[in-house]
Amino acid sequence: LPRALRRRPGAAPAKEGLGAYADIAAQIWRFGQRLQGFPNYLSIHAGGILIAEKPLRYATALQMMPKGFPITHFDMHHAEDWGFHKLDILSQRGLGHIKDAVELIRRNQGRAIDIHDVRTILNDPATRAQLRSGHCIGCFYIESPAMRGLLKKLRCDNYKHLVAASSIIRPGVAQSGMMREYIRRFHQPDSVEYPHPVFREHLGETFGVMVYQEDVMKIVHHFAGLDLDESDVLRRVMTGKKHSGDTLERLRKKYFDNCRARGYSDALAREVWRQIESFSGYSFCKAHSASFAVESFQSLYLKAHFPLEFMTAVINNFGGFYRTEYYVHEARMSGANVHAPCVNHSRYLTHIEGRDLYLGFVHLHKMERSVAHAIVHQRSVGGP
């Protein structure tokens, strides 16, 4: 039977040689064809939530998952087709770094930091110098070697440029070759040659480079004449947020038809489409980049002015681009006196007293949480 089924993909198994199994093979084949394309397991989105006017059981069966959350039996695409509102609520450790650092500063230095005074933070000279130097280990979204290298190449020292850099670093822009081109144009703005006046008018802020998802919509609409709703559909199809079917091919055809009708050369139309197609699936919308840049600046501010407390918070939240030992080394380089886990000083998590950073019991391999807390409790009751 397996040999017969492997003869020709997509073709029914030949009955010769199957003997008594011929009818069974035919049944398996018939039902197998019906099952093809169906999901073979259910999984839960990390933070996907549906909002409906009525209980979801009116629309679909619900299944309780081991995590204690009921899930639907359709994916996000079908949920949208049904008219449900979708929210992706995701957490990230950068917020934990900031929150814990502010509390550590209050405890260790007795200072209250208004981390929400964004205007002051964005204009702080020390923070901007920290950004320009690329010394950003531990800072949200900008600590990877690639991002730090980009910041140095751009000599980025302000919010607007960091917003653009947050999107330029995404894979699509780099793969299309436009990240390198953006860096060149950034330093030589007078040498920029726009392929069409539309690019100068709508992408002047980014030197003619499509950096954000909105840029794709602008060019598709103003350069090729697609409607704004079609431009948005194209963006969503290319970012994987919407079923494509034949939609992409239909919009692609309309794009090239419109370009020819407007008298553009085939070479120009193909080059613009290449740029659209190559990176739109990975680019950020501008609001996403802008919000990320605010959090990056908040992290930079704390690192520039309170490096020991900030690195302690980074160590305690784990995650990040690097392993914990790199952050411990960064704290030492920032002036901390790093102490190994100590029965007389350490707590479960790492903490700082003055310039003395005591690693927490959490870093001891296989040490149970209950034992660590018991040590701290006994020390508080009976002393060292």
LOMI-666023 format. One record per residue (C-alpha): x, y, z; residue number from 1; residue in one letter. Coordinates in Angstrom, 2 decimals. Example, Ala and Ser with C-alpha at 12.3 -4.5 7.8 and 13.67 -1.06 7.14 Angstrom:
! LOMI-666023
12.30/-4.50/7.80/1/a
13.67/-1.06/7.14/2/s
! end
This chain:
! LOMI-666023
0.00/0.00/0.00/1/l
2.68/2.62/0.85/2/p
4.53/1.85/-2.40/3/r
1.32/2.20/-4.37/4/a
0.51/5.54/-2.74/5/l
3.97/6.87/-3.54/6/r
3.80/6.15/-7.27/7/r
2.53/9.51/-8.45/8/r
1.74/12.41/-6.10/9/p
-1.86/13.48/-6.55/10/g
-2.87/10.34/-8.44/11/a
-5.09/7.60/-7.06/12/a
-3.26/4.37/-6.20/13/p
-3.30/1.65/-8.83/14/a
-5.32/-1.38/-7.74/15/k
-3.04/-3.98/-9.26/16/e
-0.86/-5.66/-6.71/17/g
-2.98/-4.55/-3.76/18/l
-5.09/-7.68/-3.68/19/g
-7.47/-7.67/-0.73/20/a
-6.34/-4.15/0.19/21/y
-7.57/-2.54/-3.03/22/a
-10.93/-1.40/-1.64/23/d
-9.34/-0.19/1.61/24/i
-6.74/1.77/-0.34/25/a
-9.46/3.41/-2.40/26/a
-11.33/4.43/0.76/27/q
-8.18/5.83/2.36/28/i
-7.43/7.77/-0.78/29/w
-10.95/9.18/-1.04/30/r
-11.08/10.40/2.56/31/f
-7.47/11.55/2.44/32/g
-8.28/13.82/-0.49/33/q
-11.08/15.39/1.54/34/r
-8.79/15.99/4.52/35/l
-6.04/17.58/2.47/36/q
-5.54/21.22/3.40/37/g
-7.27/20.94/6.78/38/f
-5.26/21.85/9.91/39/p
-3.87/18.80/11.66/40/n
-3.58/20.33/15.13/41/y
-4.77/23.28/17.20/42/l
-2.43/25.85/18.70/43/s
-2.97/29.01/20.70/44/i
-1.75/32.47/19.75/45/h
0.52/34.03/22.37/46/a
-1.82/36.98/22.90/47/g
-4.56/36.93/20.27/48/g
-7.96/38.03/21.57/49/i
-11.29/38.20/19.74/50/l
-13.99/40.72/20.62/51/i
-17.58/39.94/19.63/52/a
-21.03/41.36/20.35/53/e
-22.33/37.95/21.42/54/k
-20.60/35.04/23.15/55/p
-18.30/33.30/20.68/56/l
-20.17/30.02/21.09/57/r
-22.83/31.55/18.83/58/y
-20.31/31.41/15.98/59/a
-18.04/28.46/16.69/60/t
-17.21/25.64/19.04/61/a
-14.78/26.55/21.80/62/l
-12.08/24.33/23.22/63/q
-10.42/24.77/26.60/64/m
-6.64/24.64/26.35/65/m
-4.28/23.45/29.12/66/p
-3.33/27.07/29.81/67/k
-6.90/27.70/30.92/68/g
-8.05/29.80/27.96/69/f
-10.79/28.79/25.52/70/p
-9.86/28.98/21.85/71/i
-11.92/29.16/18.68/72/t
-11.79/26.65/15.86/73/h
-10.86/29.21/13.22/74/f
-7.75/31.29/12.61/75/d
-7.29/35.04/12.47/76/m
-8.12/35.25/8.76/77/h
-11.50/33.58/9.15/78/h
-12.17/35.59/12.31/79/a
-11.75/38.73/10.25/80/e
-14.02/37.35/7.53/81/d
-16.68/36.81/10.20/82/w
-16.38/40.43/11.29/83/g
-14.75/39.92/14.69/84/f
-12.35/42.48/16.12/85/h
-8.86/41.08/16.73/86/k
-6.32/42.29/19.25/87/l
-2.79/40.95/19.65/88/d
-1.76/41.76/23.21/89/i
1.90/40.91/23.65/90/l
4.29/41.65/26.47/91/s
7.98/42.43/26.16/92/q
10.69/42.58/28.76/93/r
11.83/46.09/27.91/94/g
8.94/47.50/29.93/95/l
10.04/45.36/32.87/96/g
13.58/46.75/32.59/97/h
12.26/50.30/32.83/98/i
9.77/49.70/35.64/99/k
12.24/47.77/37.80/100/d
15.07/50.25/37.15/101/a
12.93/53.17/38.33/102/v
12.13/51.27/41.55/103/e
15.79/50.31/42.09/104/l
16.83/53.96/41.67/105/i
14.28/54.97/44.29/106/r
15.58/52.36/46.74/107/r
19.30/52.76/46.09/108/n
19.55/56.52/45.56/109/q
16.33/57.84/47.03/110/g
15.44/59.58/43.76/111/r
12.07/59.57/42.02/112/a
12.36/59.41/38.23/113/i
9.50/60.55/36.00/114/d
10.13/58.13/33.17/115/i
7.01/59.38/31.40/116/h
8.46/62.86/30.90/117/d
9.25/61.90/27.32/118/v
9.92/65.42/26.08/119/r
12.75/65.89/28.58/120/t
14.16/62.44/27.85/121/i
14.19/62.96/24.08/122/l
16.15/66.20/24.47/123/n
18.55/65.01/27.16/124/d
22.16/65.55/25.92/125/p
23.61/62.54/27.75/126/a
20.92/60.25/26.35/127/t
21.49/61.48/22.80/128/r
25.24/61.05/23.19/129/a
24.67/57.50/24.43/130/q
22.58/56.78/21.34/131/l
25.16/58.28/18.98/132/r
27.94/56.20/20.53/133/s
26.07/52.93/20.00/134/g
26.64/51.88/23.63/135/h
23.16/50.44/23.95/136/c
23.55/46.97/25.47/137/i
20.47/46.25/27.55/138/g
18.37/48.93/25.85/139/c
15.13/47.86/24.27/140/f
15.31/46.96/20.56/141/y
18.62/48.72/19.89/142/i
21.13/46.43/21.60/143/e
21.82/43.92/18.82/144/s
25.17/44.20/17.00/145/p
23.39/45.02/13.74/146/a
21.33/47.81/15.30/147/m
24.27/49.29/17.19/148/r
26.29/49.21/13.99/149/g
23.50/51.00/12.13/150/l
23.27/53.69/14.81/151/l
27.00/54.32/14.55/152/k
26.87/54.50/10.76/153/k
23.99/56.97/10.90/154/l
25.50/58.83/13.87/155/r
21.92/58.82/15.05/156/c
21.26/61.16/17.98/157/d
17.60/62.15/17.81/158/n
14.15/60.66/17.99/159/y
13.13/61.11/14.35/160/k
16.17/59.31/13.02/161/h
15.79/56.51/15.57/162/l
12.20/55.98/14.42/163/v
13.45/55.45/10.88/164/a
16.34/53.25/12.03/165/a
13.92/51.02/13.95/166/s
12.23/50.13/10.67/167/s
15.30/50.18/8.42/168/i
16.92/47.40/10.46/169/i
14.06/45.05/9.58/170/r
15.03/42.19/7.20/171/p
13.10/43.39/4.17/172/g
14.82/46.76/3.86/173/v
18.26/45.19/4.29/174/a
17.53/42.43/1.77/175/q
16.38/44.91/-0.84/176/s
19.66/46.81/-0.53/177/g
17.85/49.96/0.55/178/m
19.35/50.06/4.06/179/m
22.79/50.69/2.58/180/r
21.25/53.19/0.18/181/e
19.45/54.96/3.04/182/y
22.73/55.36/4.96/183/i
24.38/56.87/1.88/184/r
21.49/59.25/1.24/185/r
21.31/60.18/4.92/186/f
24.86/61.53/4.82/187/h
24.63/62.91/1.28/188/q
21.08/64.24/0.94/189/p
22.03/66.56/-1.92/190/d
23.09/63.60/-4.06/191/s
19.72/61.84/-3.88/192/v
18.22/61.09/-7.28/193/e
14.52/60.35/-6.98/194/y
13.16/57.90/-9.58/195/p
10.01/59.99/-9.91/196/h
8.75/63.31/-8.45/197/p
6.20/61.35/-6.39/198/v
9.07/59.93/-4.35/199/f
10.42/63.39/-3.55/200/r
6.97/64.63/-2.57/201/e
5.89/61.74/-0.36/202/h
9.17/60.14/0.76/203/l
11.34/63.21/1.18/204/g
11.62/62.61/4.93/205/e
13.29/59.24/4.27/206/t
15.28/60.36/1.20/207/f
13.09/58.46/-1.25/208/g
13.41/55.11/0.54/209/v
10.26/53.19/1.48/210/m
10.85/52.65/5.18/211/v
7.37/52.20/6.66/212/y
4.31/50.26/5.57/213/q
2.55/53.57/4.96/214/e
5.25/54.40/2.42/215/d
4.21/51.39/0.37/216/v
0.62/52.62/0.40/217/m
1.68/56.14/-0.61/218/k
3.72/54.96/-3.58/219/i
1.17/52.43/-4.79/220/v
-1.53/55.11/-4.62/221/h
0.27/58.22/-5.85/222/h
2.75/56.57/-8.23/223/f
0.63/53.78/-9.72/224/a
-2.86/55.13/-9.15/225/g
-4.35/52.29/-7.12/226/l
-7.15/53.31/-4.78/227/d
-6.24/53.81/-1.14/228/l
-8.31/50.82/-0.09/229/d
-6.52/48.70/-2.70/230/e
-3.20/50.02/-1.43/231/s
-4.12/48.94/2.08/232/d
-5.22/45.51/0.87/233/v
-1.89/45.12/-0.95/234/l
-0.02/46.07/2.22/235/r
-1.95/43.55/4.27/236/r
-1.52/40.76/1.74/237/v
2.22/41.36/1.57/238/m
2.55/41.42/5.36/239/t
0.62/38.14/5.66/240/g
-2.25/39.74/7.56/241/k
-4.83/38.79/4.96/242/k
-5.56/35.79/2.75/243/h
-4.15/36.46/-0.68/244/s
-5.86/34.00/-3.03/245/g
-5.66/35.74/-6.40/246/d
-5.73/39.20/-4.78/247/t
-1.99/39.79/-5.04/248/l
-1.85/38.83/-8.69/249/e
-4.88/40.99/-9.48/250/r
-3.35/44.04/-7.76/251/l
0.02/43.36/-9.36/252/r
-1.59/43.34/-12.79/253/k
-3.44/46.56/-12.07/254/k
-0.22/48.17/-10.83/255/y
1.66/47.41/-14.06/256/f
-1.33/48.28/-16.25/257/d
-1.61/51.66/-14.53/258/n
2.13/52.27/-14.86/259/c
1.97/51.62/-18.60/260/r
-1.08/53.86/-18.91/261/a
0.84/56.64/-17.14/262/r
3.74/56.30/-19.54/263/g
6.31/54.86/-17.12/264/y
9.07/52.73/-18.56/265/s
8.94/49.00/-17.82/266/d
12.30/49.26/-16.05/267/a
11.01/51.96/-13.68/268/l
7.79/50.09/-12.94/269/a
9.66/46.84/-12.25/270/r
12.21/48.52/-9.97/271/e
9.55/50.23/-7.87/272/v
7.60/46.97/-7.62/273/w
10.77/45.14/-6.59/274/r
11.28/47.55/-3.73/275/q
7.66/47.19/-2.66/276/i
7.70/43.41/-2.85/277/e
11.10/42.83/-1.27/278/s
10.61/44.47/2.09/279/f
6.94/45.24/2.71/280/s
6.45/41.88/4.41/281/g
8.94/42.82/7.12/282/y
8.59/46.57/7.48/283/s
6.98/48.34/10.43/284/f
4.14/50.78/10.30/285/c
5.37/54.20/11.41/286/k
3.37/54.17/14.65/287/a
5.05/50.90/15.61/288/h
8.52/52.30/15.00/289/s
7.63/55.54/16.80/290/a
6.42/53.74/19.93/291/s
9.45/51.45/19.93/292/f
11.75/54.47/19.69/293/a
10.14/56.08/22.75/294/v
10.81/52.98/24.81/295/e
14.36/52.79/23.46/296/s
14.95/56.39/24.53/297/f
13.59/55.68/28.01/298/q
16.01/52.76/28.33/299/s
18.87/54.90/27.05/300/l
18.07/57.64/29.56/301/y
18.25/55.18/32.45/302/l
21.44/53.61/31.12/303/k
23.09/57.01/30.62/304/a
22.25/58.38/34.08/305/h
21.73/55.30/36.28/306/f
23.70/52.49/34.62/307/p
24.04/50.26/37.70/308/l
20.36/50.20/38.59/309/e
19.41/49.82/34.95/310/f
21.71/46.85/34.34/311/m
20.47/45.22/37.54/312/t
16.92/45.51/36.20/313/a
18.02/44.02/32.87/314/v
19.67/41.09/34.67/315/i
16.53/40.43/36.72/316/n
14.20/40.39/33.73/317/n
16.30/37.87/31.81/318/f
15.62/37.61/28.09/319/g
17.25/40.24/25.92/320/g
19.58/39.71/22.99/321/f
22.49/38.43/25.09/322/y
22.99/35.88/27.83/323/r
22.93/37.03/31.46/324/t
26.72/36.95/31.86/325/e
27.06/39.66/29.20/326/y
24.80/41.97/31.19/327/y
26.74/41.21/34.36/328/v
29.94/42.15/32.52/329/h
28.28/45.35/31.27/330/e
27.37/46.24/34.86/331/a
30.99/45.67/35.90/332/r
32.19/47.85/33.02/333/m
29.78/50.54/34.24/334/s
31.43/50.60/37.66/335/g
29.58/47.99/39.70/336/a
31.39/45.82/42.23/337/n
29.92/42.46/41.26/338/v
29.65/39.85/44.02/339/h
28.88/36.17/43.58/340/a
25.71/34.85/45.27/341/p
26.32/35.29/48.98/342/c
24.41/33.65/51.82/343/v
24.77/36.80/53.93/344/n
23.86/39.42/51.31/345/h
22.09/37.96/48.28/346/s
18.36/37.73/47.70/347/r
16.46/35.57/45.26/348/y
16.91/38.18/42.50/349/l
19.98/40.33/41.92/350/t
20.02/43.60/43.86/351/h
22.31/46.57/44.29/352/i
23.48/48.44/47.38/353/e
25.45/51.55/46.54/354/g
27.88/50.27/43.90/355/r
27.84/46.69/45.19/356/d
25.85/44.37/42.95/357/l
24.97/41.05/44.58/358/y
23.95/38.31/42.16/359/l
20.76/36.54/43.20/360/g
20.28/32.93/44.22/361/f
18.21/32.51/41.06/362/v
21.48/32.16/39.15/363/h
22.58/29.10/41.13/364/l
21.94/26.01/39.06/365/h
19.14/23.80/40.41/366/k
18.68/25.82/43.58/367/m
14.99/25.74/44.45/368/e
13.10/28.98/44.87/369/r
11.76/27.89/48.27/370/s
15.29/27.30/49.60/371/v
16.43/30.72/48.40/372/a
13.49/32.45/50.06/373/h
14.05/30.45/53.25/374/a
17.66/31.69/53.42/375/i
16.55/35.30/53.03/376/v
13.82/34.83/55.65/377/h
16.13/33.23/58.21/378/q
18.68/35.98/57.65/379/r
16.06/38.65/58.31/380/s
14.94/36.87/61.49/381/v
18.23/35.71/62.98/382/g
20.80/37.86/61.25/383/g
23.76/36.77/59.07/384/p
! end
